[in-house]
Amino acid sequence: MSAPVVGLGFFAVLVGLSMLAGRRGGVSPRAAAGAHLVSLLGWALLPAVWLACAGSALGSWLGGIRSSGGGCLLGIDHGQWQLLGDLPGTLVLGVLAFHGLRQAAAARRAEMRGVALSRSVRRPTSAGEVWVVPSEHPAAFASGLWRCRAVVTSGMLAPLAGPERRAVCEHEAAHVRLGHPRLLLLCGAIAAAYGRFPPVRQAWDALRRELEAAADDEAARVVGTETLVSALVHVATLVGRQTPAAAPGFGGAEHLRWRIARLERPGTPAPWPTAIVGTAAAATASAMALVACVLAGAPASVAGALACLAVVALVGVRPMWTWGSHRASR
């Protein structure tokens, strides 16, 4: 199979997956988030795969090697000419690694520790604990590198009623329970490297939107949809008052209004659309994992290939499962 055919086939699969996930009708936010995550991972892998295939084809031609595999001899050693395939792909992955390290360093600097941690108060929720930080600035987020934490400022909670405060805390704790902070770090690196490419930018925005929707659904199960909507209305008012210039952006008042409108629409995710999108995402993640493992020189044994496949593929479907179970909040 020639390098252009491999690249075009990979491109078509990613475009198809993005279009499938974009059809929101009846699809669970978790399944849609998994599809957008896999799509982002694919856009990150595509340049490395294409360059490796093209370089391998050139190396085969220069080395006088002929094979039924055509131009894309992934994983087949042909001496010094293999570098023509390895080096360009490695450089592309190096750019991603650079942005990943920057994202990780920023997350590490933002982690609560020392005086900030000692001044904060832990608030238990059904999905875990939330750290309430004394600050007049209204903010609520989940972040971290080694130890992810849900953080809410006192300025965010003070204007809210008791049930609304619990709704905000349940939402942020759900982000940690669902593994969202580290997924956003990974995909943030991809967005930083390829964010000018429209499909990557669209998948990045869609992923963040679906992760918020998934956390909303978790919180609504605990506090009720009406309470969560009431909390979002008050939060939207706070955000619009504090940062009016940022309102049209992600996380601003416009985004909060989208979340409110979604929660007010009746109905639950339909099984079949959710199953189709989830299966497509899992199949694409497995295929990409296989390609990535071959490019990385995974062991030829069945056990080694399965181990590599499982590690890479599970990252792609991480938004579809939870870690731990709901606990009664104290």
C-alpha positions, 0 to 999 in steps of 0.5 A: 500500500502506497504512502499517499493511499495510507495518508488519504485513508487515515484522513478519510477515517478521521473526517468521518469520525468527526462528522459522526460525532458531530451529529449530536442527536441522541448521542451520549456526551461521553461517547461523543467526547471519546470520538472527538478525543480519538479524532484529535489523537488521530490528527496528531498521529497522521503527519508522523504516519504519512512521513514514516510511510513516505520516508520508508518508500524512498528508503526502499527505492534507494536501497533497492528493496522490493516488497509486496507491502509497496511504499509503506513498509512500517516496522520492516527494517531495511538498514540505514535507509530506515532513517528516512522514515524514522527521522521526519516522523520523530521530528513531528512527534518531538514537536508534540512532545514539546507542547506536551511538556509545556502543558504539563509544566503549566499544570504542575505550576497550577497545582495547589500546594503550600500556603494555598493548600493550607488555607483552603477547605475540603468539601466532600461531594458524591464524586470526591472532594472539592477544595474551596479557596478563599478568593473574591474572584469567581472561579471553578475548575479541575486541574493537576498533573500528578494529583488532580483536584477540583477547585472552587473559590469562595467568590464563586460560592458566596452568591449561590444558594446552598443547593446551587453551591453543591451543584457547582462542587459536584460538577467540578468533582465529576471532572476529576472522577471522569479523568478529564484534567489529564485528557485535556492536558494531552489534547491541549498539546495537540491543539497547540501544535495543530490548532490552526488546522480547522478539523483539529480546532473543531475537534478540540472545541467539541471535546471540551464542550462534551466533557462539560456536558458529561460533568453536567450530567453527573452533577444533575444525577445528584442534585437534580437538573433544575438545581444545576440549571439554576446554578448555571444561570447564576454562574453565567451572570457572574461570568458576564459581570466579571469578564464581559469581553470573554463572554463569547469564548469557551467557558464564557457566558455564551458557553454557559447558556449553551449548557443551560439550553442543553439541560432544559431540553427533555430526553435522554441519550438514545442507545443506538446512536450512542452505541454506533459512535462509541463503537466507531471511536473504539474501533478507530482507537484500536486501529490507530493504536496498532499503527502507533505500536508498529511505528514505535517498534512494539515487540513482535510477540502477541503479548507485546502487541496486545499490551501496546494496543491496550495501553494506547487504545484505552486512552482513546476511550477514557471518556466513556468510563468512570473511575470509582463510584458515587459516594454519599456526600457528607 
